[in-house]
Structures are given as C-alpha cells and as structure tokens.
Amino acid sequence: MVYTDSSAFLKGTQSANPHNDYCQHFVDTGQRPQNFIRDVGLEDRFEEYPKLRELIKLKDELIEETATPPMYLKTDLLSFELRQLRSEFDVILVEPPLEEYQRTLGVTNERFWNWDEIMGLQLDQVAAHRSFVFLWCGSSDGLDKGRQCLRKWGFRRCEDICWIKTNIKNPGHNKNLETKAIFQRTKEHCLMGIKGTVRRSVDGDFIHANVDIDLIIAEDPGYGSLEKAKEIFHIIEHFCLGRRSYAMHGAGFRKQGGSDMGD
C-alpha cells in the first residue's frame, strides 16, 4: 500500500479511520486507558460464560464452607526463624515492602527491605515438596530480582500475574515521577513459582488450572498506600486446592483459613 498523505495516520475526527485515542485522553484528563476496559469485575466477568460462572460460584461456596479460622502472628520477619512454625505450606504469598514503593507511591512510614534481605527469607524451609509461591515484586528491577529469589528458595517461575491499576475513582497523573522518566507506572507484577512436579492431568486433587487469567484489572488503592489487589487471593484459592496457606507481610491471606505473619 502506498500512502500519498498523512490522513491515514491522523487521530480523532481528522483521521481517515476515526478511533478513540486513549493515550491522548490520559494526557488531557489523567484517566488511564485501562479505565475503559469492560467487564473486569469478578461479578460480571463471566456473564457470557455460564458454565465458568457456575464453576466459580461453586468453588467460592466450597472455600467458604471448608476454610478454617485464620491465624496471625505479629513479628519481625527478617529475624524470625521460619522453622519455628514446624509446618510446611502448599501456598506462600509474599508482600515485601519494596524500596520502589517509596519512590513511586510516596510511602514513608515503612521500613523498606532490599532484595538481599528478601532473598534471605528461608521459605525453602517451610515450603511443601509440591507447593507454590506468589511474590509481589513491583514493576522495575524487581522482575529480575524476584526470579533470583524464586531460584534461591527452590522454585521455578511458572507465571507472571500483572496487576493493571485503574484510577476511575481518582483520575489524575502520578504525583511521584522517577528521575528522567518518560512513562508513568500503572502496573505491578506478582511472580508465581512452583516447587516439585505438578501435572494438571493427574493432580486434580491439588490444582485446578484455567479458572482465572493472569491479569488483574483493579483500582489503584491511592497515593501512599501499600495495599494490594484483593483479587490475588481469589486467584490463589481457585488455582491451588491445598489448604495450608501462608502469607508474609500481607493484610490477611483469606477471609477465613490460612496463616498470616507481618511486622
């Protein structure tokens, strides 16, 4: 195809192919492009898939009926010996207070961890012979550092769950921009690691694959908050059927069931 002018590349009403320009709309209004993705909520995501919707409903009811009361322990995770728990866990969720959050979210009331300290967490001592770990690792060098942590703990990276943050309730541009940054960060990653051998064809008692997707589209908790998307708990519960769950530095692993430790 030969272009004789620029009309095909113009945007808006002047274009030969008019379309919405969400990037320019973000520049003008502060509303992120992901704000306009439809049917992202758990309630209406499967409206057009009745069988999958029924499956999710049944799984949620089963989890609610079988979950045990949660247990919590307030302690210094960097000095606590995990072997004292005298237990092994099927699922481990790690929410470290990354230094990145101070630069991007303006959080100043936390004692932030460096990646050497995170790697020093002895999760290999409390992970079952077949188990999964979910590690929130930010959106910059944490992706590489997170993979190194998984290897150190004896896990293989098997999935990257991406949280795309909307700002429907509070549109605007980021208050903290990194030095020389061109783009604004509006996502965060949670690396998933696997230990041992788990096959979907024979391990139906332990995992239930292909129930959820590896993408979370949820509201940004706001400037100065370390809160994570609650949907990660639903993904974990739907995928792994193991009942020994453990969260580090989280705000509660489940509505019921599971162990939670933090500062």
C-alpha positions in Angstrom: 0.0 0.0 0.0 1.3 3.5 -0.9 0.4 6.4 1.3 0.1 9.8 -0.5 -0.6 11.9 2.6 -0.8 11.7 6.4 -4.6 11.3 6.6 -4.3 7.6 7.5 -2.2 8.4 10.5 -4.1 11.3 11.9 -6.2 10.8 15.0 -9.7 11.8 16.0 -12.2 13.3 13.6 -9.5 14.3 11.2 -8.4 10.7 10.6 -9.4 8.6 7.6 -10.2 5.9 10.2 -11.6 7.7 13.3 -11.0 6.0 16.6 -10.6 6.7 20.3 -7.2 7.9 21.4 -6.9 6.7 25.0 -3.3 7.8 25.3 -4.1 11.4 24.4 -7.2 11.2 26.7 -4.9 10.2 29.5 -2.6 13.1 28.9 -5.5 15.5 28.8 -7.6 14.2 31.7 -5.5 11.8 33.7 -7.9 8.9 33.1 -5.8 5.8 32.4 -6.6 3.8 29.2 -7.4 0.7 31.3 -10.3 2.5 32.9 -12.3 1.8 29.8 -11.9 -2.0 29.7 -15.3 -3.5 30.2 -16.4 -6.4 32.4 -13.3 -6.5 34.6 -15.1 -7.1 37.9 -15.5 -10.6 39.5 -19.2 -10.1 39.5 -19.7 -9.6 35.7 -16.6 -11.0 34.1 -18.2 -14.3 33.2 -21.7 -13.1 32.2 -21.3 -14.6 28.8 -19.8 -17.9 30.1 -22.5 -19.5 32.2 -20.6 -22.8 32.8 -17.5 -21.0 34.0 -19.6 -18.6 36.1 -21.3 -21.6 37.8 -17.9 -23.2 38.4 -16.6 -20.1 40.1 -19.7 -19.9 42.2 -19.4 -23.5 43.4 -15.7 -23.1 44.1 -16.3 -20.0 46.2 -19.0 -21.7 48.2 -16.7 -24.7 48.8 -13.9 -22.5 50.0 -16.2 -20.6 52.3 -17.6 -23.9 53.8 -14.2 -25.6 54.3 -12.0 -22.7 55.4 -10.6 -22.9 59.0 -10.3 -19.8 61.2 -7.3 -17.7 60.3 -4.2 -17.3 62.5 -2.0 -14.3 62.8 1.5 -13.6 64.2 3.0 -10.1 64.5 6.7 -10.4 64.4 9.9 -9.2 62.7 10.0 -11.3 59.6 13.7 -10.6 58.9 14.8 -12.1 62.2 12.1 -14.7 62.8 13.2 -18.3 62.2 10.5 -19.8 60.0 11.5 -23.3 61.2 9.8 -22.5 64.4 6.4 -22.8 62.7 7.1 -26.6 62.4 4.9 -26.8 59.4 5.0 -26.9 55.6 2.7 -24.9 53.4 1.1 -25.5 50.0 0.9 -21.9 49.1 3.0 -18.9 50.2 2.2 -15.3 49.5 5.0 -12.7 50.0 4.3 -9.0 50.1 7.6 -7.3 50.8 7.8 -3.6 51.5 10.0 -2.7 48.5 12.1 0.4 48.3 10.5 1.0 44.9 7.2 1.9 46.7 8.9 4.9 48.4 9.9 6.3 45.0 6.6 5.5 43.2 3.9 5.6 45.8 5.3 8.1 48.3 5.2 5.7 51.2 7.4 6.9 54.1 6.1 5.2 57.2 7.6 1.8 56.5 11.0 0.1 57.0 11.7 -0.9 53.4 13.6 -4.2 52.5 16.3 -4.5 50.0 16.4 -7.6 47.7 19.2 -9.2 49.7 17.0 -9.3 52.7 14.1 -10.6 50.7 16.3 -13.3 49.2 17.4 -14.2 52.8 13.9 -15.3 53.8 14.1 -19.0 54.3 11.0 -20.0 52.5 12.5 -23.3 51.4 12.3 -24.4 55.0 8.5 -24.1 55.1 7.5 -25.0 51.5 6.0 -28.4 51.0 7.6 -30.8 48.4 5.0 -29.6 45.9 3.9 -26.0 46.5 3.5 -22.6 45.0 4.8 -19.1 46.0 3.4 -15.8 44.9 5.8 -12.9 45.2 4.9 -9.2 44.7 7.9 -7.6 43.1 6.9 -4.2 41.8 7.4 -3.1 38.2 11.1 -2.4 37.7 14.2 -4.3 38.6 12.0 -6.4 40.9 11.1 -8.7 38.0 14.7 -9.9 37.7 15.4 -9.9 41.4 12.2 -11.7 42.0 13.2 -14.5 39.7 16.5 -14.8 41.6 14.6 -15.1 44.9 12.4 -17.9 43.4 15.5 -19.9 42.4 17.1 -19.3 45.8 14.0 -20.7 47.5 13.9 -23.7 45.3 11.0 -22.6 43.0 10.8 -22.3 39.2 9.0 -19.3 37.8 5.9 -20.5 36.0 3.7 -17.4 35.7 3.7 -13.6 35.9 0.5 -12.1 37.1 0.2 -8.5 36.1 -2.0 -6.0 38.1 -3.1 -3.2 35.8 -4.2 -0.3 38.1 -7.2 1.8 37.1 -7.9 5.3 38.6 -11.6 5.6 37.9 -12.4 7.0 41.4 -9.4 9.4 41.5 -8.2 10.3 38.0 -5.0 12.2 37.6 -1.3 11.9 36.9 1.2 10.2 39.3 2.4 12.6 42.0 5.8 10.9 42.1 7.7 10.7 38.8 11.1 9.0 38.8 14.1 10.9 37.6 14.3 11.2 33.8 11.2 9.0 33.5 9.2 9.3 30.3 6.3 7.0 31.2 4.1 6.7 34.3 4.0 3.3 36.0 0.4 2.0 36.3 1.1 -1.7 36.8 2.7 -4.2 39.2 3.8 -7.8 38.9 3.3 -10.8 41.1 5.6 -13.7 40.1 4.3 -17.2 40.7 6.8 -20.0 41.3 6.3 -23.8 41.5 8.2 -26.4 43.5 8.1 -30.1 42.7 6.2 -31.8 39.9 2.6 -30.9 39.4 0.6 -32.0 36.3 -2.9 -30.8 35.6 -3.7 -34.2 34.1 -3.1 -36.2 37.2 -3.0 -33.7 40.1 -6.6 -32.6 40.1 -6.7 -33.0 43.9 -4.1 -30.3 44.2 -4.6 -27.8 41.4 -7.5 -26.5 39.2 -6.0 -24.9 36.2 -7.5 -22.4 33.7 -10.1 -21.0 36.1 -8.7 -17.4 36.2 -6.5 -15.4 33.9 -3.0 -14.0 34.7 -4.3 -10.4 34.6 -5.8 -8.3 37.3 -7.5 -5.0 36.4 -8.5 -3.3 39.7 -8.5 0.2 41.2 -5.3 1.8 42.4 -5.5 2.0 46.2 -4.2 5.5 46.1 -1.1 7.6 46.8 0.8 6.4 49.9 -0.9 3.0 50.1 0.8 -0.4 50.0 -2.5 -2.3 49.7 -2.5 -5.0 47.0 -5.4 -6.1 44.7 -7.6 -8.4 46.7 -8.2 -10.5 43.6 -4.9 -12.2 44.0 -6.5 -14.1 46.9 -9.3 -15.4 44.6 -6.7 -16.5 42.0 -4.7 -18.4 44.6 -7.8 -20.0 46.2 -9.3 -21.0 42.8 -6.0 -22.5 41.5 -4.5 -24.3 44.4 -6.7 -26.7 46.4 -4.1 -27.1 49.1 -5.4 -25.9 52.5 -2.1 -25.0 54.1 -1.7 -21.3 53.1 0.8 -18.8 54.5 1.1 -15.0 53.9 4.1 -12.8 54.8 3.6 -9.1 55.4 0.1 -9.4 54.0 -3.2 -7.9 55.1 -4.8 -11.3 55.6 -4.4 -14.3 53.3 -8.1 -15.3 53.3 -11.4 -14.2 54.6 -11.0 -17.5 56.6 -8.3 -20.1 56.7 -4.6 -19.6 56.3 -1.7 -18.2 58.4 -0.6 -14.5 58.2 2.6 -13.0 59.5 3.8 -9.4 59.4 5.5 -6.5 61.1 
